[in-house]
Amino acid sequence: MENEQIITEDYSEIIQYLPLSLKLLYGIGHVLNDICASIWFTYLLVFFHLVLGFNPTLAGVILFIGQIADALATPFVGFYSDKNNDFWLCKYGKRKTWHLIGTLCILFAFPFIFSRCIGCETAHEWAQLIYYAAFVIIFQFGWAAVQISHLSLVPEFTYIEYERTELIAIRYSFTVLSNVFVYCITWAILHITNSKDSNSQIGPDDTTKFQEVVFIGIGIGTITSFLFHIFVKENLNNSNGLMNRSSRTISLILKDIQLYQVACIYMSTRLFINLSQIYVPLYLHISLNMPATSLAIIPLIMYLSSFVMSLIIERLNTKLGRKISYCFGVVLGVCACIWIQFGNDLTYIRYQIYLVFLILGSAGSVMLVTSLGITADFIGQNIDNGAFVYGIMSFTDKLCNGLAVMLIQYLNCWVDCKNYYRDVLVYVCGISAIFGMLMILCIKSFHHGTTYNTLHSEQTTEHNIFVTSTTIENESDNLLQQENIT
């Protein structure tokens, strides 16, 4: 009975849930990345095309360079983040070390991207392109280091499936709040400076406005990153004593067909979200001829709806499962795309457009959190290579996003029509969502994943075997004693 009690107490100590404070502190660790990504995807093309006067193709080249740099950096960071390095700084934590390096790179490079070329304002566009490309590469390397190291902490913190989903949902909630913060700041700056003319649009004189948004954003991001590094400890995995880490090597992972299925799901989801984020401002500005303040208000509505949806995604995944939840998000997204295609009258511009982008934001929220949950499920017990898997996911995402944006911007010079950016939102985003749905319907369950029910079943089996073997040993001892007495 003593042995049985000890085992029960041991299991009750092992099955611990992460405290809410830790989940929230984990969530704010990606806020600097989220703020910079919001500014990058929403306003980069606007800034380079409408403020600096770059032609659409060169503006697309800037974003393309960033996406390629990010794509190449993510597998590199993922591979070396998984290794137990003897470098002295890695004693701080192999994940948090990369997070810290990435944070410093972002803080150094990002302000230069949304400023005029220092000492070369009158130089040729291609010369300025080299100047900006250097800072873009540094920024994207830092962004990749923060993203991969932060994501790879999820499977290390907990082995319970719905806790992983909750961590991802909280992380996404802070992503949404970060975007909302950026759009609120942008709206306030544009509204105050354009108070005399509410219908004014973005132009060459708006450089300082974007700089103000950037400096306010990275200021808040610096504070949240500081809190993350102070209070979140990397080596708190409460599953080390229970969960046997998988021995799958990188070569075995790369041979697994499910890796590429999961990568396709994640890639198409990111394509849907990022392209909608990039081209909504240009759609509003060029296709609908809406004022500058709408470039903040409409994205703000998208992310407010995303935040509300992120509060129920965990339950949605638990009750309906990954596949149904993802398909639900795709249906919402496709409906929004169809509405954009046929919405062109005055009623649409004044009233309906807010509902359309509310639906679009909700769809992106459901799809992204679910796809990240699927990635965590694929990693399962193989947490030693978790960062590498996330690196592969991000590689496919960034590569495809960069190529898509480059192609869209190049075609814009040939297909110069008012509804060009509307068609991008409708067809490219819609097809991306449908492709993701087809991929998730084809994928099978992960046999190497670890869920709470499986874990509990394994614990019960081990416990019963231990108790049974202990009972048999005790009975054998009693029989021997009786024989000796006789």
RODO-2510 file (C-alpha; in nm, 4 decimals, decimal comma):
residues 486
     n   res          X          Y          Z
     1     m     0,0000     0,0000     0,0000
     2     e     0,2889     0,2356     0,0731
     3     n     0,4343     0,1710    -0,2716
     4     e     0,0950     0,2300    -0,4307
     5     q     0,0537     0,5567    -0,2413
     6     i     0,3997     0,6751    -0,3457
     7     i     0,3286     0,6023    -0,7121
     8     t    -0,0057     0,7861    -0,6955
     9     e     0,1565     1,0859    -0,5317
    10     d     0,4346     1,0847    -0,7922
    11     y     0,1841     1,0901    -1,0780
    12     s    -0,0187     1,3662    -0,9172
    13     e     0,3002     1,5718    -0,8972
    14     i     0,3875     1,4980    -1,2614
    15     i     0,0438     1,5915    -1,3987
    16     q     0,0694     1,9638    -1,3312
    17     y    -0,0972     2,2390    -1,5257
    18     l     0,0923     2,5518    -1,6221
    19     p    -0,0021     2,8561    -1,4117
    20     l    -0,1904     3,1353    -1,5878
    21     s     0,0845     3,3849    -1,5046
    22     l     0,3393     3,1751    -1,6952
    23     k     0,1072     3,1429    -1,9954
    24     l     0,0591     3,5201    -2,0081
    25     l     0,4304     3,5900    -1,9673
    26     y     0,5002     3,3408    -2,2436
    27     g     0,2477     3,5186    -2,4660
    28     i     0,4122     3,8606    -2,4343
    29     g     0,7472     3,7159    -2,5430
    30     h     0,6430     3,7526    -2,9066
    31     v     0,4873     4,0996    -2,8864
    32     l     0,7890     4,2809    -3,0358
    33     n     0,7796     4,0417    -3,3327
    34     d     0,4037     4,0881    -3,3663
    35     i     0,4235     4,4671    -3,3664
    36     c     0,7025     4,4721    -3,6238
    37     a     0,5250     4,2118    -3,8396
    38     s     0,2058     4,4175    -3,8316
    39     i     0,3892     4,7279    -3,9517
    40     w     0,5963     4,5264    -4,2008
    41     f     0,3116     4,3441    -4,3737
    42     t     0,0512     4,6223    -4,3565
    43     y     0,2537     4,9311    -4,4384
    44     l     0,5803     4,8300    -4,6110
    45     l     0,4422     4,8467    -4,9653
    46     v     0,2426     5,1563    -4,8746
    47     f     0,5536     5,3266    -4,7350
    48     f     0,7899     5,2389    -5,0199
    49     h     0,5388     5,2917    -5,3003
    50     l     0,3339     5,5886    -5,1807
    51     v     0,5794     5,7679    -4,9477
    52     l     0,9275     5,6982    -5,0893
    53     g     0,7997     5,6783    -5,4486
    54     f     0,9461     5,3376    -5,5402
    55     n     0,7737     5,1707    -5,8335
    56     p     0,5547     4,8701    -5,7419
    57     t     0,8100     4,6108    -5,8569
    58     l     1,0968     4,7540    -5,6493
    59     a     0,8698     4,7874    -5,3477
    60     g     0,7883     4,4191    -5,3949
    61     v     1,1612     4,3387    -5,4216
    62     i     1,2184     4,4863    -5,0736
    63     l     0,9524     4,2618    -4,9240
    64     f     1,0745     3,9674    -5,1306
    65     i     1,4317     4,0077    -5,0009
    66     g     1,2973     4,0087    -4,6463
    67     q     1,0908     3,6963    -4,6978
    68     i     1,3805     3,5070    -4,8577
    69     a     1,6156     3,6116    -4,5770
    70     d     1,3577     3,4953    -4,3227
    71     a     1,3037     3,1677    -4,5107
    72     l     1,6759     3,0889    -4,5114
    73     a     1,7231     3,1925    -4,1484
    74     t     1,4448     2,9819    -3,9978
    75     p     1,5873     2,6303    -4,0645
    76     f     1,9313     2,7567    -3,9581
    77     v     1,7987     2,8971    -3,6310
    78     g     1,5811     2,5902    -3,5772
    79     f     1,8702     2,3482    -3,6243
    80     y     2,1131     2,5301    -3,3956
    81     s     1,8438     2,6103    -3,1405
    82     d     1,7840     2,2364    -3,0951
    83     k     2,1526     2,1604    -3,0414
    84     n     2,3003     2,1513    -2,6917
    85     n     2,5713     2,4074    -2,7545
    86     d     2,8627     2,4515    -2,5155
    87     f     2,8817     2,8215    -2,6000
    88     w     2,8804     3,0160    -2,2712
    89     l     2,5774     3,2284    -2,3605
    90     c     2,3660     2,9144    -2,4208
    91     k     2,3805     2,8447    -2,0477
    92     y     2,1114     3,1124    -2,0316
    93     g     1,8878     2,8668    -2,2209
    94     k     1,9238     2,7407    -2,5769
    95     r     1,5844     2,8823    -2,6780
    96     k     1,6045     3,2111    -2,4883
    97     t     1,9582     3,2777    -2,6137
    98     w     1,8327     3,2865    -2,9723
    99     h     1,5326     3,4911    -2,8601
   100     l     1,7673     3,7501    -2,7069
   101     i     1,9936     3,7657    -3,0144
   102     g     1,6903     3,8087    -3,2394
   103     t     1,5465     4,0841    -3,0221
   104     l     1,8698     4,2861    -3,0420
   105     c     1,8802     4,2485    -3,4222
   106     i     1,5215     4,3741    -3,4529
   107     l     1,5773     4,6760    -3,2297
   108     f     1,8861     4,7745    -3,4290
   109     a     1,7577     4,7305    -3,7856
   110     f     1,3817     4,7918    -3,7956
   111     p     1,3778     5,1738    -3,7437
   112     f     1,6044     5,2219    -4,0483
   113     i     1,3590     5,0395    -4,2780
   114     f     1,0818     5,2942    -4,2204
   115     s     1,3047     5,6001    -4,2584
   116     r     1,4421     5,7813    -4,5582
   117     c     1,7796     5,6667    -4,6882
   118     i     2,0356     5,8436    -4,4679
   119     g     2,2748     6,0350    -4,6928
   120     c     2,1287     5,8874    -5,0108
   121     e     1,7778     6,0306    -5,0432
   122     t     1,8465     6,1560    -5,3954
   123     a     2,0307     5,8421    -5,5089
   124     h     1,8893     5,6064    -5,7701
   125     e     1,6208     5,3625    -5,6532
   126     w     1,8501     5,0626    -5,7055
   127     a     2,1216     5,2204    -5,4891
   128     q     1,8669     5,2851    -5,2162
   129     l     1,7488     4,9268    -5,2584
   130     i     2,0932     4,7978    -5,1497
   131     y     2,0871     5,0268    -4,8456
   132     y     1,7449     4,9073    -4,7320
   133     a     1,8191     4,5429    -4,8162
   134     a     2,1023     4,5323    -4,5598
   135     f     1,8731     4,6393    -4,2758
   136     v     1,5917     4,4158    -4,4001
   137     i     1,8185     4,1073    -4,3860
   138     i     1,9336     4,1872    -4,0314
   139     f     1,5755     4,2487    -3,9221
   140     q     1,4421     3,9303    -4,0778
   141     f     1,7185     3,7181    -3,9247
   142     g     1,6285     3,8593    -3,5851
   143     w     1,2587     3,8092    -3,6471
   144     a     1,3154     3,4457    -3,7427
   145     a     1,5296     3,3847    -3,4335
   146     v     1,2580     3,5210    -3,2032
   147     q     0,9735     3,3390    -3,3790
   148     i     1,1346     2,9938    -3,3892
   149     s     1,2762     3,0033    -3,0369
   150     h     0,9434     3,1250    -2,8975
   151     l     0,7347     2,8635    -3,0787
   152     s     0,9689     2,5803    -2,9824
   153     l     0,9034     2,6512    -2,6143
   154     v     0,5403     2,5321    -2,6499
   155     p     0,6074     2,1553    -2,6750
   156     e     0,8759     2,1902    -2,4068
   157     f     0,6499     2,3581    -2,1534
   158     t     0,3751     2,0953    -2,1626
   159     y     0,2941     1,7524    -2,3094
   160     i    -0,0850     1,7995    -2,2805
   161     e    -0,2494     1,8674    -2,6164
   162     y    -0,5122     2,1183    -2,5067
   163     e    -0,2568     2,3058    -2,2946
   164     r    -0,0411     2,3432    -2,6033
   165     t    -0,3444     2,4751    -2,7887
   166     e    -0,4119     2,7163    -2,5041
   167     l    -0,0537     2,8458    -2,5113
   168     i    -0,0791     2,8996    -2,8872
   169     a    -0,4187     3,0693    -2,8451
   170     i    -0,2777     3,3038    -2,5793
   171     r     0,0199     3,3748    -2,8026
   172     y    -0,2161     3,4557    -3,0875
   173     s    -0,4288     3,6737    -2,8597
   174     f    -0,1234     3,8884    -2,7932
   175     t    -0,0538     3,8890    -3,1673
   176     v    -0,4008     4,0297    -3,2234
   177     l    -0,3629     4,2834    -2,9423
   178     s    -0,0294     4,3902    -3,0893
   179     n    -0,1910     4,4467    -3,4288
   180     v    -0,4793     4,6337    -3,2684
   181     f    -0,2261     4,8504    -3,0852
   182     v    -0,0424     4,9297    -3,4098
   183     y    -0,3608     5,0217    -3,5935
   184     c    -0,4852     5,2360    -3,3040
   185     i    -0,1569     5,4261    -3,2957
   186     t    -0,1574     5,4610    -3,6742
   187     w    -0,5165     5,5837    -3,6764
   188     a    -0,4452     5,8341    -3,3989
   189     i    -0,1386     5,9758    -3,5753
   190     l    -0,3070     5,9915    -3,9169
   191     h    -0,6310     6,1293    -3,7722
   192     i    -0,4618     6,4015    -3,5685
   193     t    -0,2263     6,5122    -3,8456
   194     n    -0,4997     6,4976    -4,1110
   195     s    -0,7723     6,6581    -3,9017
   196     k    -0,8035     6,9469    -4,1464
   197     d    -0,8723     6,7165    -4,4379
   198     s    -1,0394     6,3901    -4,3389
   199     n    -1,0281     6,2653    -4,7000
   200     s    -0,6529     6,3111    -4,7513
   201     q    -0,4483     6,0120    -4,8633
   202     i    -0,0965     5,8853    -4,7940
   203     g     0,1814     6,0805    -4,9683
   204     p     0,5542     6,1718    -4,9660
   205     d     0,5164     6,4050    -4,6659
   206     d     0,4118     6,1232    -4,4291
   207     t     0,7583     5,9832    -4,3468
   208     t     0,7631     6,1151    -3,9894
   209     k     0,4185     5,9664    -3,9219
   210     f     0,5414     5,6153    -3,9991
   211     q     0,8557     5,6766    -3,7934
   212     e     0,6422     5,7727    -3,4939
   213     v     0,4400     5,4515    -3,5289
   214     v     0,7622     5,2453    -3,5476
   215     f     0,9276     5,4028    -3,2426
   216     i     0,6163     5,3742    -3,0267
   217     g     0,5733     5,0120    -3,1345
   218     i     0,9297     4,8975    -3,0656
   219     g     0,9216     5,0843    -2,7338
   220     i     0,6309     4,8701    -2,6134
   221     g     0,7883     4,5585    -2,7656
   222     t     1,1120     4,6204    -2,5775
   223     i     0,9278     4,6327    -2,2443
   224     t     0,7391     4,3064    -2,3067
   225     s     1,0567     4,1286    -2,4226
   226     f     1,2332     4,2433    -2,1058
   227     l     0,9527     4,1003    -1,8890
   228     f     0,9628     3,7724    -2,0826
   229     h     1,3358     3,7278    -2,0280
   230     i     1,3182     3,8183    -1,6610
   231     f     1,0291     3,5978    -1,5500
   232     v     1,0062     3,3017    -1,7924
   233     k     1,2457     3,0194    -1,7132
   234     e     1,3284     2,7826    -1,9971
   235     n     1,4108     2,4701    -1,7965
   236     l     1,0715     2,4165    -1,6363
   237     n     0,9509     2,1255    -1,8474
   238     n     0,7422     1,9270    -1,5988
   239     s     0,7241     1,6307    -1,8344
   240     n     1,0905     1,5290    -1,8226
   241     g     1,0300     1,2619    -1,5648
   242     l     0,7321     1,1149    -1,7451
   243     m     0,7453     1,1642    -2,1191
   244     n     1,0017     0,9661    -2,3113
   245     r     1,1494     1,1957    -2,5714
   246     s     1,1323     1,0580    -2,9231
   247     s     1,4571     0,9487    -3,0820
   248     r     1,3529     1,0606    -3,4313
   249     t     1,6487     1,2164    -3,6110
   250     i     1,6290     1,5032    -3,8559
   251     s     1,6770     1,2600    -4,1467
   252     l     1,3760     1,0568    -4,0311
   253     i     1,1689     1,3727    -3,9903
   254     l     1,2536     1,4852    -4,3434
   255     k     1,1418     1,1451    -4,4759
   256     d     0,8041     1,1724    -4,3026
   257     i     0,5319     1,2618    -4,5559
   258     q     0,3256     1,4203    -4,2786
   259     l     0,5918     1,6905    -4,2335
   260     y     0,5199     1,8182    -4,5838
   261     q     0,1442     1,7917    -4,5368
   262     v     0,1645     1,9988    -4,2192
   263     a     0,3974     2,2456    -4,3961
   264     c     0,1427     2,2879    -4,6774
   265     i    -0,1346     2,3568    -4,4261
   266     y     0,0757     2,6131    -4,2413
   267     m     0,2011     2,7720    -4,5654
   268     s    -0,1467     2,8163    -4,7139
   269     t    -0,2761     2,9563    -4,3851
   270     r     0,0030     3,2121    -4,3668
   271     l    -0,0453     3,2969    -4,7327
   272     f    -0,4125     3,3702    -4,6660
   273     i    -0,3392     3,5873    -4,3601
   274     n    -0,0279     3,7694    -4,4798
   275     l    -0,1558     3,8542    -4,8285
   276     s    -0,4814     3,9863    -4,6855
   277     q    -0,2802     4,1966    -4,4406
   278     i    -0,0487     4,3270    -4,7139
   279     y    -0,3084     4,4090    -4,9769
   280     v    -0,6041     4,5328    -4,7721
   281     p    -0,4493     4,8843    -4,7407
   282     l    -0,3766     4,9005    -5,1145
   283     y    -0,7263     4,7674    -5,1890
   284     l    -0,8789     5,0386    -4,9723
   285     h    -0,6527     5,3124    -5,1086
   286     i    -0,6527     5,2296    -5,4805
   287     s    -0,9553     5,0095    -5,5562
   288     l    -1,2051     5,1857    -5,3257
   289     n    -1,0338     5,5275    -5,3034
   290     m    -1,0931     5,5470    -4,9267
   291     p    -0,9193     5,8069    -4,7015
   292     a    -0,5925     5,7467    -4,5123
   293     t    -0,7650     5,6781    -4,1799
   294     s    -0,9366     5,3730    -4,3313
   295     l    -0,5913     5,2130    -4,3629
   296     a    -0,5966     5,1868    -3,9848
   297     i    -0,9683     5,1431    -3,9116
   298     i    -1,0355     4,8431    -4,1383
   299     p    -0,7298     4,6396    -4,0260
   300     l    -0,8238     4,7307    -3,6679
   301     i    -1,1680     4,5761    -3,7161
   302     m    -1,0072     4,2634    -3,8635
   303     y    -0,7901     4,2106    -3,5600
   304     l    -1,0574     4,2966    -3,3053
   305     s    -1,2666     4,0170    -3,4529
   306     s    -0,9562     3,7942    -3,4459
   307     f    -0,9115     3,8669    -3,0769
   308     v    -1,2719     3,7748    -2,9949
   309     m    -1,2414     3,4547    -3,1955
   310     s    -0,9094     3,3651    -3,0293
   311     l    -1,0906     3,3479    -2,6938
   312     i    -1,2991     3,0506    -2,8103
   313     i    -1,0554     2,8738    -3,0446
   314     e    -0,9310     2,6432    -2,7706
   315     r    -1,2843     2,5154    -2,7010
   316     l    -1,3557     2,4960    -3,0723
   317     n    -1,0529     2,2702    -3,1262
   318     t    -1,1376     2,0596    -2,8200
   319     k    -1,5035     2,0054    -2,9114
   320     l    -1,4854     1,9815    -3,2903
   321     g    -1,1286     1,8671    -3,3476
   322     r    -0,8573     2,0167    -3,5654
   323     k    -1,0044     1,9308    -3,9062
   324     i    -1,3570     2,0621    -3,8505
   325     s    -1,2262     2,3764    -3,6789
   326     y    -0,9919     2,4523    -3,9683
   327     c    -1,2638     2,3877    -4,2277
   328     f    -1,4934     2,6249    -4,0368
   329     g    -1,2292     2,8972    -4,0653
   330     v    -1,1880     2,8294    -4,4383
   331     v    -1,5628     2,8596    -4,4991
   332     l    -1,5664     3,1979    -4,3231
   333     g    -1,2665     3,3154    -4,5271
   334     v    -1,4100     3,2073    -4,8624
   335     c    -1,7430     3,3767    -4,7828
   336     a    -1,5572     3,7009    -4,7099
   337     c    -1,3648     3,6724    -5,0387
   338     i    -1,6862     3,6220    -5,2365
   339     w    -1,8401     3,9266    -5,0658
   340     i    -1,5361     4,1384    -5,1613
   341     q    -1,5736     4,0279    -5,5245
   342     f    -1,9313     4,1530    -5,5542
   343     g    -1,9096     4,4508    -5,3170
   344     n    -1,8545     4,7721    -5,5100
   345     d    -2,1477     5,0050    -5,4479
   346     l    -2,1772     5,2929    -5,2003
   347     t    -2,3588     5,0807    -4,9407
   348     y    -2,0737     4,8333    -4,9430
   349     i    -1,8113     5,1043    -4,8917
   350     r    -2,0013     5,2762    -4,6120
   351     y    -2,1425     4,9835    -4,4151
   352     q    -2,0890     4,6310    -4,5491
   353     i    -1,7099     4,6508    -4,5684
   354     y    -1,6773     4,6486    -4,1884
   355     l    -1,8689     4,3213    -4,1614
   356     v    -1,6688     4,1686    -4,4466
   357     f    -1,3349     4,2294    -4,2793
   358     l    -1,4725     4,1253    -3,9427
   359     i    -1,5453     3,7847    -4,0989
   360     l    -1,2049     3,7802    -4,2716
   361     g    -1,0278     3,8458    -3,9410
   362     s    -1,2199     3,5709    -3,7628
   363     a    -1,1348     3,3236    -4,0385
   364     g    -0,7643     3,3972    -4,0169
   365     s    -0,7682     3,3559    -3,6395
   366     v    -0,9284     3,0111    -3,6522
   367     m    -0,7037     2,8877    -3,9338
   368     l    -0,3762     3,0082    -3,7830
   369     v    -0,4233     2,8806    -3,4278
   370     t    -0,5477     2,5453    -3,5564
   371     s    -0,2555     2,5077    -3,7990
   372     l    -0,0072     2,5858    -3,5206
   373     g    -0,1836     2,3285    -3,3048
   374     i    -0,1445     2,0723    -3,5823
   375     t     0,2271     2,1519    -3,5978
   376     a     0,2610     2,1014    -3,2220
   377     d     0,0739     1,7695    -3,2589
   378     f     0,3187     1,6597    -3,5266
   379     i     0,6147     1,7392    -3,3009
   380     g     0,4533     1,5390    -3,0213
   381     q     0,7247     1,3956    -2,7982
   382     n     1,0019     1,4928    -3,0377
   383     i     1,0687     1,8224    -2,8590
   384     d     1,4441     1,7987    -2,9118
   385     n     1,3839     1,8770    -3,2816
   386     g     1,0844     2,1046    -3,2264
   387     a     1,2621     2,4226    -3,3358
   388     f     1,3807     2,2540    -3,6572
   389     v     1,0230     2,1519    -3,7429
   390     y     0,8982     2,5060    -3,6822
   391     g     1,1868     2,6265    -3,8963
   392     i     1,0724     2,4075    -4,1856
   393     m     0,7168     2,5407    -4,1446
   394     s     0,8355     2,8999    -4,1502
   395     f     1,0699     2,8313    -4,4440
   396     t     0,7829     2,7200    -4,6675
   397     d     0,5669     3,0061    -4,5419
   398     k     0,8210     3,2827    -4,6043
   399     l     0,9402     3,1450    -4,9362
   400     c     0,5898     3,1176    -5,0811
   401     n     0,4819     3,4546    -4,9405
   402     g     0,7862     3,6235    -5,0880
   403     l     0,7366     3,4675    -5,4303
   404     a     0,3646     3,5472    -5,4264
   405     v     0,4184     3,9142    -5,3375
   406     m     0,6952     3,9489    -5,5962
   407     l     0,4749     3,7995    -5,8685
   408     i     0,1749     4,0121    -5,7684
   409     q     0,3797     4,3330    -5,7696
   410     y     0,5393     4,2455    -6,1026
   411     l     0,2037     4,1739    -6,2652
   412     n     0,0713     4,5029    -6,1311
   413     c     0,2923     4,6838    -6,3821
   414     w     0,1261     4,4873    -6,6630
   415     v    -0,2292     4,4626    -6,5308
   416     d    -0,2865     4,8226    -6,4308
   417     c    -0,6521     4,8352    -6,3352
   418     k    -0,8464     4,9760    -6,0438
   419     n    -0,9712     4,6378    -5,9207
   420     y    -0,6335     4,4605    -5,9361
   421     y    -0,5857     4,4464    -5,5576
   422     r    -0,9463     4,3408    -5,5093
   423     d    -0,8838     4,0421    -5,7356
   424     v    -0,5693     3,9571    -5,5352
   425     l    -0,7733     3,9399    -5,2149
   426     v    -1,0497     3,7377    -5,3768
   427     y    -0,8642     3,4811    -5,5843
   428     v    -0,5198     3,4409    -5,4270
   429     c    -0,6422     3,4450    -5,0659
   430     g    -0,9485     3,2342    -5,1461
   431     i    -0,7507     2,9674    -5,3323
   432     s    -0,4918     2,9558    -5,0513
   433     a    -0,7631     2,8858    -4,7946
   434     i    -0,9227     2,6126    -5,0063
   435     f    -0,5834     2,4467    -5,0659
   436     g    -0,5209     2,4393    -4,6907
   437     m    -0,8578     2,2752    -4,6337
   438     l    -0,7875     2,0055    -4,8940
   439     m    -0,4531     1,9300    -4,7302
   440     i    -0,5943     1,9003    -4,3779
   441     l    -0,8666     1,6641    -4,4993
   442     c    -0,5995     1,4337    -4,6434
   443     i    -0,3732     1,4223    -4,3394
   444     k    -0,3893     1,1280    -4,0980
   445     s    -0,3620     1,1372    -3,7197
   446     f    -0,0165     1,1554    -3,5669
   447     h     0,0745     0,8274    -3,3968
   448     h     0,3787     0,9779    -3,2305
   449     g     0,1870     1,2656    -3,0707
   450     t     0,1127     1,2727    -2,6997
   451     t    -0,2301     1,3656    -2,5736
   452     y    -0,3548     1,3864    -2,2209
   453     n    -0,5785     1,0798    -2,2573
   454     t    -0,2969     0,8707    -2,4019
   455     l    -0,0649     0,9864    -2,1309
   456     h    -0,3165     0,9128    -1,8573
   457     s    -0,3783     0,5676    -2,0053
   458     e    -0,0047     0,4975    -2,0118
   459     q     0,0279     0,6121    -1,6528
   460     t    -0,2575     0,3872    -1,5419
   461     t    -0,1087     0,0875    -1,7234
   462     e     0,2329     0,1452    -1,5678
   463     h     0,0751     0,1870    -1,2271
   464     n    -0,1291    -0,1335    -1,2573
   465     i     0,1763    -0,3296    -1,3741
   466     f     0,3771    -0,1973    -1,0811
   467     v     0,1051    -0,2787    -0,8264
   468     t     0,0487    -0,6253    -0,9768
   469     s     0,4182    -0,7084    -0,9768
   470     t     0,4494    -0,5829    -0,6198
   471     t     0,1561    -0,7996    -0,5101
   472     i     0,3040    -1,1097    -0,6776
   473     e     0,6387    -1,0485    -0,5092
   474     n     0,4708    -1,0131    -0,1686
   475     e     0,2708    -1,3351    -0,2165
   476     s     0,5869    -1,5239    -0,3219
   477     d     0,7679    -1,4046    -0,0109
   478     n     0,4795    -1,5246     0,2081
   479     l     0,4825    -1,8718     0,0483
   480     l     0,8566    -1,9017     0,0976
   481     q     0,8226    -1,8032     0,4620
   482     q     0,5498    -2,0633     0,5145
   483     e     0,7646    -2,3354     0,3516
   484     n     1,0603    -2,2449     0,5708
   485     i     0,8412    -2,2631     0,8853
   486     t     0,7075    -2,6036     0,7790
***
